[in-house]
Amino acid sequence: MSDNPQYGNAETFALPGLRAIALVGRDAVPFAQAQFMNDVAALADGHWQWNGWLDPKGRVQALFALLRVDAETLWLVTTADDAFDTALSRFIFRSKVRIGALPLQTSGALRTPAAARGATFARDGDSVELDLSADGGARTLRLAPGSAQPSPAGEAAWWRLDIVHGWPAVPGARLADWTPQQLSLQRLHAFSVKKGCYPGQEIVARTHFLGRAKRGLARVRAAGAKAGDVVHDAGGRDVGAIVACVGDEALAVLPLEPADASYRLGDATIDRLTFEDGLSR
């Protein structure tokens, strides 16, 4: 893996599309375990996982990296806006947990982290470093006080690497139409079918055990595409949609079979690309 991929220099740049949220209190872990789609209780202190929040119909409402700081503190790093915080807070009821934005800025660099590795994050005082490196290139995500300089080129390179690896939670993505399997989030180990109940769990488990997922995520080249654009098959039928775009690359939910089918966006044929691996945690 290159320490400095083809996207330019490895300087740190601001990622204003990401923000950090804290869940704090003695019930933080049980609350998250009951609400989120991955197994929070199995996560050790100092480790992180991909995770998300579903509605009762199993559709994705938010995706995030979830960090277990300690037994009473979880941090979420997400592109979801603060409407997510408000919606999640409605389910606290009598749980001893507080939800609030962290006064930390998110920044990125296209280089190998200094200390974090894989699913283990590194903490230095109020600063935290995550390793988002994968086969497509090295990446460091940092949460820290203060601010980093903006870099449109750096941001575009960062979000394109999410597209390359099949993580659909880029700014402007349209997630709420789809289930975790339709977004192929099993590739990144982002949800569990073995833990206890959570919103949408019945839909997720039924799809998994009965093998009924007929559509999944595909990486495509689609110039001019926008999230929500409808994709058609060769016969003109609506068969999927664009989920997220960065430049001329996009993620689309498409039929899994036949694998060699041709699809169109408007008058243009969509070129299918392969995913890079290594971003699962």
C-alpha distance (Angstrom), angle and dihedral (degrees) to the residues before:
residue distance angle dihedral
M1 . . .
S2 3.77 . .
D3 3.79 115.9 .
N4 3.77 89.7 -149.4
P5 3.80 112.4 29.1
Q6 3.76 126.5 -157.0
Y7 3.78 95.0 -83.2
G8 3.80 97.5 89.3
N9 3.78 137.3 -93.2
A10 3.79 125.0 -6.7
E11 3.81 97.7 -121.5
T12 3.80 119.1 137.5
F13 3.81 115.0 -101.7
A14 3.80 135.3 -177.8
L15 3.81 120.7 -95.1
P16 3.81 102.6 -160.9
G17 3.80 90.6 169.9
L18 3.81 90.2 70.5
R19 3.79 127.0 67.2
A20 3.80 135.9 178.1
I21 3.82 127.1 -125.3
A22 3.80 128.6 -172.4
L23 3.80 129.3 -145.6
V24 3.79 106.8 -163.9
G25 3.79 132.2 177.6
R26 3.78 142.5 69.3
D27 3.82 90.3 -73.9
A28 3.81 96.1 46.1
V29 3.81 95.1 106.7
P30 3.85 96.8 41.1
F31 3.81 89.8 46.5
A32 3.82 92.1 50.6
Q33 3.81 91.1 44.3
A34 3.80 90.1 55.4
Q35 3.81 95.3 45.2
F36 3.81 108.2 34.6
M37 3.80 129.4 70.7
N38 3.81 100.1 -127.6
D39 3.81 129.2 66.7
V40 3.80 103.7 -91.3
A41 3.82 93.3 168.5
A42 3.81 90.3 61.5
L43 3.81 92.1 55.5
A44 3.81 116.3 103.1
D45 3.80 124.3 -139.4
G46 3.78 110.2 -86.1
H47 3.82 93.5 27.8
W48 3.79 133.8 101.9
Q49 3.81 138.7 -159.1
W50 3.78 140.7 -172.0
N51 3.78 110.3 -99.8
G52 3.79 143.7 157.8
W53 3.78 148.3 -169.8
L54 3.81 123.0 -115.4
D55 3.76 135.2 -166.1
P56 3.83 119.0 -122.9
K57 3.82 89.9 -90.1
G58 3.81 90.3 58.8
R59 3.80 96.3 -107.5
V60 3.79 118.7 143.4
Q61 3.80 114.4 -106.0
A62 3.82 97.7 171.2
L63 3.79 140.0 -3.7
F64 3.79 125.9 -155.0
A65 3.76 149.4 152.3
L66 3.82 107.8 -101.8
L67 3.81 118.3 -152.4
R68 3.80 122.6 -164.9
V69 3.79 103.5 -147.8
D70 3.81 94.0 172.4
A71 3.81 140.8 -36.1
E72 3.83 92.1 -67.6
T73 3.81 102.5 30.9
L74 3.80 131.3 71.0
W75 3.79 126.5 171.6
L76 3.79 124.3 -156.9
V77 3.82 123.4 -160.4
T78 3.78 110.8 -162.0
T79 3.79 147.9 152.8
A80 3.82 89.5 -138.3
D81 3.81 114.7 113.9
D82 3.79 125.2 -122.9
A83 3.81 91.5 -85.3
F84 3.81 84.2 79.6
D85 3.83 90.8 58.6
T86 3.79 91.0 49.7
A87 3.80 93.7 48.0
L88 3.81 93.0 47.0
S89 3.81 91.5 48.6
R90 3.81 90.1 61.8
F91 3.81 88.9 70.7
I92 3.81 97.7 54.1
F93 3.81 94.2 90.6
R94 3.85 104.6 154.9
S95 3.81 96.6 -14.6
K96 3.79 115.2 126.5
V97 3.79 96.7 -124.1
R98 3.81 136.1 113.3
I99 3.80 124.3 -153.3
G100 3.78 121.2 -157.1
A101 3.78 145.4 139.8
L102 3.80 116.7 -90.7
P103 3.83 118.4 -125.9
L104 3.79 90.3 -125.3
Q105 3.78 130.9 114.8
T106 3.79 121.9 -134.7
S107 3.78 120.1 -134.2
G108 3.77 136.4 166.7
A109 3.78 141.2 -154.1
L110 3.79 131.0 -168.1
R111 3.78 93.9 -127.5
T112 3.79 140.2 87.8
P113 3.83 113.1 -79.8
A114 3.79 118.0 -104.4
A115 3.81 94.9 -129.1
A116 3.84 112.7 -7.7
R117 3.78 117.3 93.8
G118 3.79 128.8 -174.3
A119 3.81 111.1 -47.3
T120 3.83 93.3 -8.6
F121 3.79 114.0 93.0
A122 3.79 125.2 -157.6
R123 3.80 124.1 -132.2
D124 3.78 127.0 -162.0
G125 3.79 111.3 176.8
D126 3.80 107.7 -59.7
S127 3.81 92.9 -13.0
V128 3.80 125.9 91.2
E129 3.79 128.9 -168.9
L130 3.83 125.9 -159.1
D131 3.77 129.6 -167.6
L132 3.82 111.1 -130.3
S133 3.79 93.6 164.2
A134 3.80 118.4 135.9
D135 3.79 140.7 154.3
G136 3.81 92.0 -64.9
G137 3.81 94.3 58.2
A138 3.80 147.8 -53.1
R139 3.81 120.0 -71.6
T140 3.78 136.2 177.0
L141 3.81 121.8 -161.8
R142 3.79 115.6 -162.2
L143 3.82 131.7 -168.6
A144 3.78 112.0 -165.7
P145 3.81 144.4 137.3
G146 3.78 115.9 -90.5
S147 3.77 125.5 32.3
A148 3.79 141.7 -81.2
Q149 3.78 127.5 -138.6
P150 3.81 118.2 -92.0
S151 3.78 118.3 -110.3
P152 3.82 118.4 178.8
A153 3.80 90.1 -169.1
G154 3.80 91.8 49.7
E155 3.80 92.4 48.3
A156 3.80 92.6 48.7
A157 3.81 90.7 50.1
W158 3.81 91.1 48.3
W159 3.81 95.3 51.2
R160 3.80 92.4 42.4
L161 3.81 88.5 59.2
D162 3.81 88.5 57.0
I163 3.80 88.3 53.9
V164 3.80 91.0 46.8
H165 3.82 91.3 54.1
G166 3.80 97.5 40.0
W167 3.81 101.5 -109.2
P168 3.83 102.1 140.9
A169 3.82 100.0 -168.1
V170 3.79 97.7 101.9
P171 3.83 121.0 136.5
G172 3.78 110.8 -74.2
A173 3.81 94.6 18.6
R174 3.78 118.4 150.3
L175 3.80 104.6 -136.3
A176 3.80 106.1 150.0
D177 3.82 95.5 81.8
W178 3.80 93.5 63.6
T179 3.79 144.0 67.1
P180 3.83 122.4 -133.3
Q181 3.82 91.5 -101.3
Q182 3.80 92.3 50.0
L183 3.82 86.5 54.9
S184 3.84 88.9 46.9
L185 3.81 90.6 -127.0
Q186 3.80 90.1 156.8
R187 3.84 85.3 79.3
L188 3.80 88.2 68.0
H189 3.84 96.9 38.0
A190 3.81 87.3 -118.1
F191 3.81 99.2 147.3
S192 3.79 139.3 35.6
V193 3.80 131.4 -135.0
K194 3.81 93.4 -176.5
K195 3.81 104.3 57.1
G196 3.79 124.8 85.5
C197 3.78 128.0 -81.8
Y198 3.78 124.8 -48.0
P199 3.82 132.4 157.6
G200 3.80 108.7 -63.7
Q201 3.83 93.4 8.5
E202 3.80 93.7 125.7
I203 3.81 91.4 56.4
V204 3.81 92.5 46.0
A205 3.81 93.5 47.9
R206 3.80 94.4 45.1
T207 3.81 91.4 51.2
H208 3.80 90.9 48.0
F209 3.78 99.5 46.8
L210 3.79 97.3 37.7
G211 3.81 94.1 42.2
R212 3.78 95.2 -130.9
A213 3.82 100.7 143.8
K214 3.80 104.3 122.6
R215 3.79 97.9 170.0
G216 3.79 133.3 46.4
L217 3.77 143.2 170.4
A218 3.79 121.1 -70.5
R219 3.79 131.4 -174.6
V220 3.79 110.4 -132.5
R221 3.78 142.3 171.7
A222 3.79 106.9 -123.8
A223 3.81 116.4 157.8
G224 3.79 112.9 -148.4
A225 3.79 94.5 11.8
K226 3.81 120.7 150.4
A227 3.78 129.9 -161.3
G228 3.78 107.8 -90.0
D229 3.82 96.4 28.0
V230 3.80 111.2 142.0
V231 3.81 119.5 -118.3
H232 3.82 120.1 -146.3
D233 3.77 132.4 -158.8
A234 3.80 124.5 -130.6
G235 3.81 89.7 -83.2
G236 3.81 93.1 55.1
R237 3.81 95.9 -107.5
D238 3.81 121.3 142.9
V239 3.81 104.6 -111.0
G240 3.81 106.1 156.2
A241 3.77 146.8 -21.1
I242 3.78 144.7 -122.3
V243 3.82 111.5 -95.3
A244 3.80 103.3 -178.0
C245 3.81 138.2 -2.5
V246 3.79 137.7 -160.7
G247 3.78 114.3 177.9
D248 3.80 109.5 -46.8
E249 3.81 93.9 -23.0
A250 3.77 123.9 87.2
L251 3.77 145.9 169.4
A252 3.79 116.1 -123.5
V253 3.79 134.6 -179.0
L254 3.82 105.7 -126.7
P255 3.82 137.4 163.9
L256 3.80 113.0 -78.7
E257 3.81 91.9 -141.4
P258 2.93 134.1 87.6
A259 3.80 92.6 27.9
D260 3.81 93.4 -159.0
A261 3.82 96.9 49.6
S262 3.79 119.5 134.6
Y263 3.81 120.1 -123.5
R264 3.77 134.4 -171.0
L265 3.79 137.6 -152.9
G266 3.76 106.5 -158.2
D267 3.80 106.4 -46.4
A268 3.81 94.9 -23.8
T269 3.79 128.3 91.2
I270 3.81 114.8 -125.3
D271 3.80 116.4 -125.6
R272 3.80 112.5 -142.4
L273 3.80 118.5 -138.5
T274 3.79 131.2 -168.5
F275 3.80 124.6 -108.3
E276 3.78 122.5 -117.8
D277 3.81 115.6 -130.1
G278 3.78 134.6 -140.9
L279 3.81 103.2 73.0
S280 3.81 95.9 101.8
R281 3.79 114.8 110.2
